[in-house]
């Protein structure tokens, strides 16, 4: 057979013959932001495509090389390349990605869910506000009666069924928190003589007050130092949580809100978390940077600046036009 004819036969075979025919379906997961070529690699690894090169070429030739919607799909083992490509143009994933950013509250997560039209925010709030899950997850035990799941709904990107319920997502979030809250982290909390709830509460303050990695450990040190000296924490994020607002500034009037979460009025940590922290904030609460800082402020770019004395803090306020 001539080389050209052999090449044609090879390509034709790749296009029109299933790679590994058989019964049943193959679950294929397309990550968020995956390019078409990356999807081709995933299909190859799943045994649905023999040659990624031929697949890429044929897709471009047929003008079917657009990115595939992220999610999980059930692909037929007996589909050839042409059938795969055509199916991918209109396929709706059986499972979709849901991303919950670090530092989101239950309320803000619910609003985000409502925009995705998969899980109803109202159902999420109703379940997350109760104690339905307390018996299933040991780390939830010991919290005050009637406490919500705020702080324990781990922020991450989850693959959920397209008909998922609020219970499904909350279960995934709590399960992930349980994986993150390792025996090592639990031992670190015990060593500091703090409960899981106290560490998660502190981590939630750090998450809301530190936008950059370098600031997390330092914010944690300020919290520890103030607690040790019996000072009010005076953290603006607690005021906003008490107010039920998500805004960039806090007024003098805001700081007078009568709430146990208002750390301008009440000593110590607030009674519970004010957001759902990620791993870095949890680790900052467990292993703070060692400093003697007692004050900090954030500049317009979100970077924090620290002071040891009230006099130093006053100079920072003037420097950044906040006094």
N, C-alpha and C positions, 0 to 999 in steps of 0.2 A: 504494500500500500504506500502511495506517495505521501511525503511528510504533510502536505497541505490537507490531503484527504484524512490522514490519521488525526490531525489536529481538529478537523471539523467533526469527525466521529466522536472524539473525546469530549468536545464542548457540547455537542448535541446530547450525548449520553448524560453529562452532568446536569443539563437543563431539564431533561425530560424523564429522568429516572430517579426515584427516591434514593437518598443516600443509604439509609439503613431501614428498608421497609419492614413493617411488623404491625402487630395489633396495639391498640391503645394510643394514648396521647403522651406528649412530652411537654412538661412545664418549662416555659422559657421566661426568664425575668429580664426585662430591659430596664437598666438603671436610669435615674433622672439625668437628663442631659447627654445621653448616649448618642453618638454619631451613627450614621448608617453603617459605616465600616465596623464600628464596635459591635453593632447588632449582628452583623455578618459573622463576626468572631464568636459571638455567643451562640448563634445557630450552629456553627461548625462544632463548637465544644459540646453542644447538645446532641450531635450526631445527625442533624437534619440537613447539613450541607457538607459535601466532600471538599470542594474547592472554594475557598473564600475569594480567590482571584476571579474565577469564572462568575461567581455570584455577583461580585461588585461590577464586573464588566457588563453582564447581562442586565443588571438593574439600571445602569446608566444608559445602555442601548435602548431599553424599553421606557426610559424616563420614569422609572419607579424607584429611584434612589433617594426618596425623601426620608427624613428621620421618622422613626416609629414612635408612637406615643409610649411614654414610659409606663411600666406596669408588668403584670404577669399574664402570660397567655398559655392556652392549651393548644399545642400544635399537633396535627395529625402526622404520625410516622410515615404514612404513605404519600405525603405531599412531595412533589418534585419542586425544583427551584421556581418554576413559573407559577405553580400553585401557591407556594409560600409567598412570593412577591405580591401576587394579586390579593391574597388574603390579608397581608400586612397593610395594604392601602386602606382597608375599611374596617379592620379588626378593632374591636373594643376590648380592652384588657379585662380579664376576670378579676384581677386584683389591681388596685391603684396605690400610688404612693401618697402618703399624708405626712407633711412636715410640720412639726410643732417646734418653733424656735425656743432657744434657751431664754429664760426670764419671763416667759408668758404666764399670765395668770389664768385661772379657770375661765374667767369672763372673756379675756382676750382670745383664748383658744377657741371658745365657742363662736365668737364672731368670725374667726378664720375658717372654722368648719362650715359655717353657713354660706360662705362664698364658694365653697367647693361642691355644694349641693349633693353631698354623700351622706354625711351624718348631721343630724339636726343639732344646732347649738343648744337649744332649750333642753333637749334630752341629755346632752353632755353635762350641762350645769346641774340638772336635777340629780343625776347619778353621782357626780363628783362632789356634790354638797352633802351627801349622806354617808352612812357607815356600812353600806351594803358589802363592801369588800374587806372589812376589818378582820374577819375570821380567816380569810384566805391568805393573807399576807402578814406574817409575824411582825414585820417592821412597822406596821400601822398600829399595833397594839400599844396601849399606854398613853394614847393621845386623849385630850379632854373629850368628854361626852359631847356628841353633836358636832365635832370638828369635821371640816371638809377634808378632801384629799389634796388640798393646796400644798405644793412642795414636793409631793411624792409622785406626781404625774410626769414621769421623766420625759424631757424634751428630746426628740429624735425624729428620724424619718422612718415611717412604718409602712409596710406593705399590707394593705387590708383588702378584704373582699369588696367588690363594688357595691354589694348590698350590706356592708358592715353596719353594725349598730354602735351606739355610744358605749355600750357595755364591752363590745369587742375591742374598741380602741383603748378604753381605760384599762382593761385587762392587760393589753400589750404594754402600756406605759408602766403599770405597776410591776409587771413581770420584769421589765427592763431595769427599773429601779432596783429590784431585788438582786439582779445580776451585778449592778454597779456597786451596791452596798455590800461589799465583800466582807469576809471575816476580818481582813486586815483593817479596813476602814472602821468597822465596828469596834475593833480593839483600840484603834487610835482615839475614838470617841470616849471609850471607857477610861483610857489613860488620862484624858482631859477632864474626866468626871462630868461628862455631858451626855445627855440622852440623844438618841437618834433624832428626835423632834427638835432639840435645841441646835444640833449641828445643821440640820436641814433648814431651820429658821435662819441661822446665821448665814448659811450659804445663799439663801434667797436674798438677803440684804446685799451680800457681796455681788451677786449676779446683777442686781438692779443698779448698783452704785459704781461698778467697775466695767467700763466698756472694753478695755484692753487687757491682755494677759498680764502685763507688767504691774497692773494696778490691783489685781485680785488679792495677792498676798499682803500687800500694804494696807488695803482697806480692811482686811481681816485683822491685821495687827492693831489698827486704830480701834476696832470694835473690842478686841480683847483688852487693850490698854484702858479704854474708857470703863469697861465693866469692872476691871480690877481696881480702878480708882473711885468707883461709885458715881461716875458721871453719867448724865443723860446721854444717850447715843446721838440724838438730834440728827436723824437720818431722814432726808426729804422723801425718799421712796416709801417710807412707812406712812408718811402723811398722805401721799397720793393713794396708797392702798386703802387707807381709812376713808378717804374721800371718794374712792371708787372711780378715780380719774386716771387717764394716761396722758400726761402733759409734761412739757419740758421745764416749766418753772413752778415754784411754790411761793405763795404769797404769805405775808405775815398773818393774815386772817386764816389761811389754810393751816398754819402751824398751831392754831388754837382749837382745831377740831377735837371735840370730846370723844375720844376713842382709845381703847386699850392698845391699839396699834400705833398711836401717835407717840413716837419716842422723844418728842420735844416736851411731853407732859409726864410720861411714865418712865421710871427707871427700868433698866434691864432690857432683855430681848422682848420683842412683842410676843403675844401668846401663841403665835404660830407663824408659818412661812407667809411671805407676801408675794411669792412667785414660785415657779418651778425651776430650780437651778440645775445646771449641767454638771458634768464630772469635774471640770476645772474649778468651779466655785465650791463644790463639796470638798475638794482637796485643799483649797485655800483655807476653808474653815477648819480643817483638820490639821493643817501644817502651815500656819501663818508665817509671813516674813517677820523676823525679829527686828523690831524698831521701837523707838520711844515716841513715835508720832501720836498726837491726840486730835489733830484736826486735818481736814483736807477740803479742797474745793475742785470743781471741774471747770476747765477752760472751754471756750466755744467749740473746740475740736473734740471734746470729750475726754481729754487727758487729765488725770488728777494731779494735784500738787499738794504737798504735805507740810505740816508744821508741828513743832514740838510745844510751842507756847502760844498763848492767845495773842501776844505781841507779834510773833512771826505770822500768825494767821491773818492778823489785821493788815500786815504789809502785803500779803498775797491778795487779799480782797482789793486793795488799792491798785496793785499791779495789774490785775485782770478786770478792773473797772466794775467790781461787784459791791463796792461799799457805798 
